Amino acid sequence: MMWTGILILIILVSAYLLLPLLVWSLALGAGLIAFNIFSDVDSSQKTLLWILFAAIIIPINVKPVRLNLISRAIYRAMKKVMPTISQTEQEALDAGDVWWEAELFSGKPDFSFLQNLPKPTLTDEEQAFLDGPVEEFCSMLDDWQITHVDYDLSPEAWQFAKDNGLFALIIPKQYGGKDYSAYLHSQAVMKIGSRSGSAAVTVMVPNSLGPGKLLMTYGTEEQKDYYLPRLAKGIDIPCFGLTGPDAGSDAGAMPDTGVVCYGSYEGKDNVLGIRLNWAKRYITLAPVATILGIAFKLLDPEHLLSDKEDRGITLALI
C-alpha cells in the first residue's frame, strides 16, 4: 500500500512541477524499480505492472505514435461532442486577454507577478465623489423599506441618483458623464451594497451592462449624441435583456430571433428592418427602463444583407 502511494506521489509531483514527459517517465520507472526491489508483492503482479508501464509510457513518449494513436483519437471524439463557436462568441473570446489567470491555470503560477501588480487607486475627484454623493445616497437608503414595503427605491433616492451622476459613472464627460474608472465603480457599488443590495444593483446596471457601454463602443455618433446625455442625466433608464425563461443567461441557447426583412415603418413601405420575436425574464431595471438592449439571434433567410443566413447573436436598441 505504501509503495502504491509513493508511485501516485511521483506522478502528482511530476505533474505539479511540469516536468518534461521523458523526465517523469524516468522518475516513474525508477519508482517501479525500487518497488520491485523492496516490495514483497508477488512477482506476477510486478510483471503486470511493468507490462502496463511499457504499454502506456512507450507510446506517449514516441511522438508519432502519441499523435496518431492517442491525441488525434481524443481530438476527434471531443470535436463530435463540443458545440461550435459562433462568430459572436469567437469575437467575445478574442476581445480580452488572459492576465493573471494564465499564471493560475499554468499549474505553477508565478506569484511575484500578482504581488507586483500596482494597487488600484482613486483620483482626488473620485475619492471626493465616494465620500460625498455616494455617502449621502447611502444615508437615504432603508433596505427594509425598499425590499419589504415599497419594492422600490424612494422617489427622493431616485432623483438624487439622477441629479448626482450615479448613473453616469462610465459615460465620457463630453456627454455629461463622470468618466470615472472601473475601480471607482466597484468601490461605489460595494459601498452602496453595504446599505442595500437593490440600490447597488440599480446603480451597477447602467454603469456596466447594456445600452450605455454598448453605445460607447459600437454606437454611431448620432446615437451617442442623443442617448448618452439622456442616460447620464437619468432621463432614460437602461436595461439589458439577455436572460430568458427557458434558456437563462445562456446566450447560445436563447430562442429569441430577429429576421431581416422589408416592411412598413412610420408610414413608409419597403423599409429594411428586423422582425423581432423575444421573451425575456429577470431583467434588472426592466419595470422602469426606457431603453432596452435586447440580445437575439439574427437570421437573414432572404440574404438581404449578405449571402450568410445565420448572422449570429446581436443586439437591438429599443
N, C-alpha and C positions, 0 to 999 in steps of 0.2 A: 504493500500500500504506500509506503514511504517513497519507494522508487517511482511509482506512478505519479505521485505528487511532484517529485523532482523533475520528471520529464515534462509535465504540464507547466511547471515554473519556468523551465528553459524556453519553452515556446512563447509564454507570455512576456518574459523579459526581452527576448529577441524581437518580438513584435513592438514592444514599447520603445526600445532603443532604435527601432527602424534599421536593424542590421541587414546588410545585403543577404539575398536569398541563399547564396552559397555559404555564407558565414554561419547563419543559423542552422543550415542543414548539417554543417560540420559539427556545430555545437550539439545538435540533437543526436548525431551519430556518436559523438564522444559520450553523451549520456547513456546511450544504449550499450556501448562497450563497458562502461562502469556497471551498468545494470547486469550485464552478462557475467562479469567477474564476481561481483559481491552479492548478487541476489541468489536466493535458494529456490527460485522458481524452476519448474520442470523445463528440461531442455527443449521439449517440443514447443512449449509456449515461447521460449526465447527465439526459436527458429521462425515461428509465426510472426513475431514482432519484426525480425529482420526482413522477412518477405514483404510485410506491409510497408516497412520503411523504404525498401528499394522500389516498390510499386508506386509509391507516392513521390518520393524525393527525386528519383532519376527523371521522370517525365517533367516535373516542374522546373528542374534545373537545366534541361536541354530546351533552349528557346523555341526552335522549330516544332518540337513535339508539344510543348506547352501551348503554343499559339494554335496549332491545328486541332489538338485533341481536347483542350480544356477551355481556353479563352474564347475561341470562336463559337464553341457549343454553348457556353454561358451567354455570350452576346446574342446569339440567335434566339435563345429561349427568352431572354429579357426583352428583346425587341418585339416579340409577339405579344407580350402581356402589358408592356408600358404604353400609355396613351401618347398620341402625337402632340407635339408642342405647336400651338398656333402662332401665327406671325406676331400677334399682340403679346402673347406670353413670352416669346423669344425676345421681343423688344424690351419687355419689363426685366427679363433676366440680364440683358446686356446694359441696362441703364445704370446699375450700381457697381460697386466694387466689393472685394472680399474683406478688406480691412482686417481687424483683429481676428475675425472668425477663421481666416485661413490658417493662422497660427494655432488656434484652438483645435481645429479638426485635423491638423497635421499629425496629431498623436504625441508630439514632442514640442509643445509650444515654447517660444522664447518669451518668457515673462518680462524681460527687460524692455521688450517692445511696448507692452502695455504700461509698464511703470514710467516709461519715458514720454508717453503721450502728454501733451500740455493740458493742464487743467482748464476747463472752460471758465470764462469769467464774464460778468455783466459789465456793460459800459455804464458810465455815470448816469446817463439818461435812462437806461433800462433799470438800474437799481432804484432810481427815484420813482419810476413808474410802479415797480414792485412794492415799494414802501408806501406809495401814495394811493393812486387809484385802485390798485389790486387789494390793498389792505382795507380801504374804505368799502369796496364792493363786498369783501368778506364780512364786514360788520353788518351788512344789510341782509345777510342770509340766515334763515331759520330752517334748518333741514327738516324738522318735523312738520312745520307748516307747509313746506314745499312738497314733501312726498306723501303726507297723510291727509292734508286738509285741502290745499289749493290745487295740487297736482301740477304746479307751475311755479315759476319764479314770480315774485310780486311785480306789479307794473313799475314800481319805483326802481327795482333792481334791473329790469329790462331796459328802462330808459337810461339808467346810469351806465350800463354796459355799452349801449349805443353811443352815448354822448362822450364817453371817455376812451373810445377806441379799443375796447376789449375784443371786438370782432374784426379788428384791422391790424392785428399784430404782425402779420407776414406781408401785408399789402404795401407796395412801394409808396414812398412819401409823395411822389408826383401824382398819385391817385387819391391822396388824402389818408393814406395808411401810416402805420408806425414804422414799418420796415425793420422790425426787431429780429433778433437771432432766434434760432430754434431753442437755444438754451433758455432764453427769457420765456419763450412759450412754455417750455417744460416747467420752469420754476413757477410761473403764474398758475398754470393748471394744477400743479401739485399743491400750491398754497390754497387755492380755491377749493380743491378737493378735500382739504382738511376740514372744511366747513360744510360742504355739500357736494356730493357726487353728481347730482343733477346739474348744478350750476357749473361744475368743472367741465362736464361734457358739453354743455351749452356753449361755453367759450371755446372748447377744444375743436369742435367740428368745423366751424367757419374758418379756423386757422390751420386746418390740416386736410381733412377730406373735402372733396367736392369742388364746386364751381370756382371758388376763389383761386386756388392753386392751379387748377386746370386752365383757367382763363389766362393766368400769368404766364403759363408755359406754352399753351397751344392757341390761345385766342388771337383773333385779328386785332389790329389797332382800334378799329371801330368798336369791337366788343369790349376791349379793355377800357376805352374811354367812357363807355356808357355804364358798364356793370361794376367795375372795380370801385369807383367813387360811391356808388349806391351801397355796395357791400361794406365799404369802410365806415360809412355813417350809420349802418344798420337799417337803412331804408328798405333794403332787401335782406332776407334771411335765407341762407343756402342750406341744402341738404344733399346727400349723396346716396342715390338709390342703387345699391348692389344686391343686398340680401333679398332672397325670395322665399315664399312659404314652403317650397319643395326642395330648393337647392341650397338654402342657407347662403353663406358667403362664398360658395364655390363658383367662381366666375365661369369656369369651363362647363359646369353642369346647368347653368341657368337656362330656362326655356324661353326667356324674353327675346323677341326678334323684331327687327326692323327691315322692311322690304323696300328697296329703291324702286320708285315708280313715278309716273306722271299723274297729276290730279288737279283738282280745283283748290285754289288758296286765295283768300281775301278777294274773291270775285274774279280772279284770273284763272283761265283754263290752261291745261298743259304745263303746269309748273312742276319742275323736277324736285322731288322730295322723298320723304321716307314715311311709309305707313307703319306706325309703331304699335306693337302689342306687348304690354308688360303688366306684371303684377309683382309688387314689392311689399316687404314686411319688415318690421323692426328697423325703420329708418329714423335715426336720430334727428329731431327738429322737424320731421315731416308735418306735424299738425300746424306749425306756424311758418313753414318755409314758403317763400315766394319765388325762389329759383331752385330748380331741381336739376341735378346732374344724373341722368339715367343711363345705366350700363345695359347694353343689349348686344346680341349677335346680329351683325348686318349682313343681309343677303341681297344679291343682285342677280336674280334669275333671268332677267331680260338683257343683262350685260349693258346697262345704260351708263355705267361708269367705266367699265373695262371688260376684258374677257374673263376676269376672275369672278366666279359666282359667290363663293364664301369669302367675305371681306374681313372676317374675324370679329373680335369684340371691340366695340367703340362706345362712345357716349354722346348723348344729345343734351342740349341745354334747353330746359323747358321753363 
